[in-house]
Amino acid sequence: MSVFPRIDPDHPLTQAARETNAYAEEHGMPETLDWLGMNVDAGEAAYLAEQRALRAIAAASIGMNMGHDRQLDDVTAQAITETPLWRDMRMLLVACYLDGMTIGWKAHEITEAVRRGGTPG
C-alpha cells in the first residue's frame, strides 16, 4: 500500500503515464521517444537514465556503506563495484528513469495543450 495519496485519474501525470506506458509497451522505447517528439535517440536517453541510476546507487551506497557524512560527489567519482544486486538495481532504475522522462515530457505536453485551450493528449 502506498503512503502517498491517490492522484486524480484525469491529472496530466496519470493521463501521461497511461498513454506513454501503453505506447511504449506496444512500440518500444525508440519509437516512443519519436512519438513524443523528444528529439533524442534511444541510446542518448538510455545513457542519461543510466547516469541518473548510477547516481542513485551511489547515494544509496553512502547511507548503506559509508556513513551519511560523505558527499555524493566523493562517491560518484569512485568506481562502483558491481554485484549482481547492484546490476539488477541499475537496470531497474534505468527503466524507471526512462519511464519518468517520457511521462514528464507527455505531462508537460498535455498541460500546455490544456493551457492553450486545446484538448489534452
C-alpha positions as CSV (number, residue, x, y, z in Angstrom):
1,M,0.0,0.0,0.0
2,S,1.3,3.4,-0.9
3,V,2.0,6.1,1.6
4,F,1.1,8.7,-0.9
5,P,-2.4,9.9,-1.6
6,R,-4.1,8.8,-4.8
7,I,-3.8,11.2,-7.7
8,D,-6.8,12.2,-9.8
9,P,-7.2,9.9,-12.8
10,D,-7.6,13.0,-15.0
11,H,-4.5,14.7,-13.8
12,P,-1.9,15.2,-16.6
13,L,0.6,12.9,-14.9
14,T,-1.8,10.0,-14.7
15,Q,-3.0,10.6,-18.2
16,A,0.6,10.8,-19.4
17,A,1.6,7.6,-17.5
18,R,-1.3,5.7,-19.1
19,E,-0.6,6.9,-22.6
20,T,3.2,6.6,-22.6
21,N,3.2,3.2,-20.9
22,A,0.7,1.8,-23.4
23,Y,2.6,3.3,-26.3
24,A,6.0,2.0,-25.1
25,E,4.7,-1.5,-24.4
26,E,3.3,-1.7,-28.0
27,H,6.1,0.1,-29.9
28,G,9.2,0.1,-27.7
29,M,11.3,3.0,-26.3
30,P,12.9,4.3,-29.6
31,E,9.5,4.8,-31.2
32,T,8.0,6.2,-28.0
33,L,10.8,8.9,-28.0
34,D,10.0,9.7,-31.6
35,W,6.2,9.8,-30.9
36,L,6.8,12.2,-28.1
37,G,9.0,14.4,-30.3
38,M,11.7,14.4,-27.7
39,N,14.4,14.8,-30.4
40,V,16.8,12.4,-28.7
41,D,17.7,8.9,-29.8
42,A,17.2,5.9,-27.5
43,G,20.9,5.5,-26.8
44,E,21.2,9.0,-25.6
45,A,18.2,8.7,-23.4
46,A,19.4,5.4,-22.0
47,Y,22.8,7.0,-21.3
48,L,21.2,9.8,-19.4
49,A,19.0,7.4,-17.5
50,E,21.9,5.2,-16.6
51,Q,23.9,8.2,-15.3
52,R,20.9,9.0,-13.0
53,A,20.7,5.4,-12.0
54,L,24.4,5.2,-11.1
55,R,24.0,8.4,-9.1
56,A,21.1,6.9,-7.2
57,I,23.1,3.8,-6.5
58,A,26.0,6.0,-5.2
59,A,23.6,7.8,-3.0
60,A,22.3,4.5,-1.6
61,S,25.9,3.4,-1.0
62,I,26.5,6.5,1.1
63,G,23.7,5.6,3.5
64,M,24.3,1.8,3.5
65,N,28.1,1.5,3.5
66,M,29.9,4.8,4.1
67,G,28.0,6.8,6.6
68,H,25.8,9.8,6.0
69,D,28.6,12.4,6.3
70,R,30.1,11.5,2.9
71,Q,29.4,13.8,0.0
72,L,27.7,12.3,-3.1
73,D,30.3,13.7,-5.4
74,D,33.0,11.9,-3.4
75,V,31.3,8.6,-4.1
76,T,30.3,9.2,-7.7
77,A,33.9,9.9,-8.6
78,Q,34.9,6.4,-7.4
79,A,34.1,3.3,-9.3
80,I,31.0,1.4,-8.1
81,T,31.8,-2.3,-7.5
82,E,29.0,-4.1,-9.4
83,T,27.5,-7.0,-7.6
84,P,24.5,-8.9,-9.1
85,L,22.2,-6.9,-6.8
86,W,23.6,-3.6,-7.9
87,R,23.5,-4.6,-11.6
88,D,19.8,-5.6,-11.3
89,M,19.1,-2.4,-9.3
90,R,20.8,-0.3,-12.1
91,M,18.7,-1.9,-14.8
92,L,15.5,-1.3,-12.8
93,L,16.5,2.3,-12.1
94,V,17.3,2.9,-15.8
95,A,13.9,1.7,-16.7
96,C,12.3,3.9,-14.0
97,Y,14.2,7.0,-15.2
98,L,13.3,6.4,-18.8
99,D,9.7,6.0,-17.7
100,G,9.9,9.2,-15.7
101,M,11.4,11.1,-18.6
102,T,8.7,10.1,-21.0
103,I,5.8,10.6,-18.5
104,G,7.2,14.1,-17.6
105,W,7.5,15.1,-21.3
106,K,4.0,13.9,-22.1
107,A,2.5,15.5,-18.9
108,H,4.1,18.8,-20.0
109,E,2.6,18.4,-23.5
110,I,-0.9,17.7,-22.0
111,T,-0.6,20.6,-19.6
112,E,0.4,23.0,-22.3
113,A,-2.4,21.8,-24.6
114,V,-5.0,22.5,-21.8
115,R,-3.4,25.9,-21.0
116,R,-3.8,26.9,-24.7
117,G,-7.5,25.8,-24.6
118,G,-6.9,22.6,-26.6
119,T,-7.7,19.0,-26.0
120,P,-5.2,17.1,-23.9
121,G,-3.5,14.1,-25.5
